[in-house]
Amino acid sequence: MKNESGLSLIELFVIILILAILASIFIPFYFEILERKRMTKVREDFENIDRALELYFKTYKTYPVKDGEMHICLQELINENYIGSIPEKDPWGKPYLYSGKEKVYIFTCISTEPNIRYSNGKYIP
């Protein structure tokens, strides 16, 4: 009688099948967690910049009146030490947008469907 060690082709196939089933269960959870983490980052970014804008508004009685990429439009918040930095891009790699008038502003994250919009301390549906 031969003493064979190793796995037969069927045993190897069963192991691969089990790994594939486990991967199909856990990979969607991973992407869901990743997406939630990105959304949380957007909220944190918007709320931090909102606080800086409110301090700016208390000083100047107006918001920066500009339109475009947020990190460019709000550079004066950094220059005047209202905030340490403003992210250039959202967690998906696209720029945040800013639109400001004297008494109102809107932040937009264009990477999500629908876009996430935030204005004067509130999220816009």
Secondary structure, DSSP 8 states (H G I E B T S, - for coil): -----S--HHHHHHHHHHHHHHHHHHHHHHHHHHHHHHHHHHHHHHHHHHHHHHHHHHHHSS----EEEHHHHTHHHHHTTS-S---SB-TTS-BEEEEE-SS-EEEEETTSSS-EEEETTEEE-
